[in-house]
Amino acid sequence: MVKETLLWVFGYRQCPGCDVYSNAGWPDEHGVWHCEECQVNCMIDLFGNDLDELPRNWWPHIIAGARYACSIPIKAGCVLGTTTWSAAKVGSTSVFWAVRTLSAAKRPSNLAVAGPDSMTAEVFDDSWLVVVDGREGRLSVGDPVQILEARLKGVIRGKKNDMYYVEDDSKDDGYWVSTQDVRLDRSRAKCV
């Protein structure tokens, strides 16, 4: 197939009469390409005395049928290879998801997420671990903070845009403070 394609690109054609590849020849009135030698022989036969030995019209069809018959195993192999590859992809994906599902099903119960039924009064009475993100702009309501300019300590009671409402510990006053002027009070927040 590759050889025929390369020869066709460079102008060579295979004559159906003699099966020779040649770049010298012409198509006949039916569009079938014949090499120069077959054309000359055809002309000699046409104008010769013996008219009973003219070439028959069924010969190109037999050659085309033989070529098609030879290409059937190649086409069948392509179909079979594509089907096998697709089945392998589906199979491997199925195995991956099955293993993933089974590994999730065998997860220990202590890693499971607690539902609303597990929140009882005993859970609220136990000690809590509160995680505070001390980076700028990450503080939230209830976090112990220091106001840098006033050197006051307090607790955040509200948040709006780039401002925190900080309630002073020593007084019952509150202040709106910019996020840049507040930092986490590490003396009152345990580092874990």
N, C-alpha and C positions, 0 to 999 in steps of 0.2 A: 504494500500500500504506500509506503514511504517512497520507495524507488519510483513507482509510477507517478506519484505526485511531483517529485523532483524533475523527472524527465518531462512531464507535461509543462512545468514552469519554464524549462529551457527550450521549449518548442518541439520536443520530440513526441510523436504519437505512435501508438501500436497499431499496426495494420491488422484488421481482422482476418484478412486472407492468408497472410504468411506469418503472423505473430512476431514480426520484426519491428523494433523501435527505429524510427527514422524521422528526420526533420524535413525531408523532401517528399512531398506528396500533395494530394488535393482531395477535397470532399467530392463525392459523387452527387447525383441529382437528389438522392435521399438524405444527404447530409452525413453519410458514413465516410470517414477518412480512410484513404488508401495510400500506401506508399507509392513512390514513383515507379518502381519495378512492376507492381501489380497493375497500376494504371496503364503502363505500356503493354503488358501482357493482355489486358482487357481490350485495348484498342486493336492489337493483333488478332485476338480471337473474334472481335466484332467484325473486322474487315477481312478475316480469313475465309477460306473456302469451307471449312468444317464448322457449321453452325450448331451442331449437336453438343459441343463441349463448352457451352456458355456456363459461367458460374451461377450457381443457384442462389436464391434470395434468403434461404433459411440458414445459411452458414453463420452470419453475424448474430442471429438470435440464439443459436446453440452456444456460441462463445460467451455471449452476455449471460445466458442461463448458468453456464459452468462457473463464471466469475461470481455470480450471486450465490450459487451453492457453496462455493469455497469461503464466502464471507459469513455464512450462517454460524459456524462454530465460534468465530471471533465475536460476533454480536451476542451470541448466547453467553459467552464467557464474560462479556461486559455487564450484561444484565445480572448474571449470577454473582459477580464480584460486588456490584452495587448493592444488591439485596443482602449479601453477607455482611458488608460493612455497615449498612443501616441497622441490621439486627444486632450486631455487636455494640453499636452505639446505644441503642435502646436498652439492651441487656445490662451494659455497664452502668448506665444511669439508674436503672431500676435497682441494681445491687447497692449502689451508693446510697440512694434514699432509704432502702430497707435497713441497711446498717445504721444509718443516722437515726431512723425512727426507733430501732431496737435499743440503741444506746441511750436515747432520751427516755425510753420507757423504763430502763433499768437504773435510772438516776436515784440516788438515796433520797429518802423522804425528808431528811433534814435540809436538803437544798431546795426543796419545793417552796414556792411562794405561799406565804401565810394568807389565808382567806379571811373574810370578815368575821367568821365564827370563832377564830382563834384569838381575837382581841377581847380579853376579859379584864376584870378589875385587877386581878393579880399581875397581869402584864403591865398595866399602868402604874401599879405600886412599886414594881421592881426598878432598879437603877437603869438610867437611860444613857446612851452614848450619843451625844449631839456632835455632829461634824460641822465645823465652821470653815469656810473657804476664805482665807484672809487676804486674797488678792484684791487689788483696787477694783471697786465696782461690783464685787461678788458677795458682799455682806448682805444679810437678810434680817428681817424683824426678829428681835430677841437676842441678837449677838452682842456680847460685851465689847465696847469700843472705847477709844480715847480720842478726844478732840485735840488736835495738835496745837492750834494757836492758843486756845484758852487753858490748856493743860487740865482739862476736866475729864472725868470718867462717867460713862453712862451706858445706856442700853438703847439700841435702835428700836423705835416704836412705829416708824412709818417710812415709806419710800415713795418718792415722786420724781420722775425724770432723773436728773443727776444730783439729787438732794436726798439727804437722810434726815428724818426727824428723830433727834437724840434727846432722851429724857435724862437729865442729870441725876446722879445717885444722891448727892448731898442735898439737893433741893428738889422741889417738885416741878421745876421749870423744864421747859423743852426748847430746843433750838433746831432750826433748819440749817443744816451744814452741808457744804459741798462734799462730793465723794472723795476729792483729793485731800480734804482736811481731816479725814477720819481714817483710823487704822484699828486693827484688831487689838484688844487689850489682852496681851499674852499672859499677864499675871493672873487673870481670872479664867482663861480658857486653857484647859489641859492639852498638852501636845501628846498625840498618840503615835 
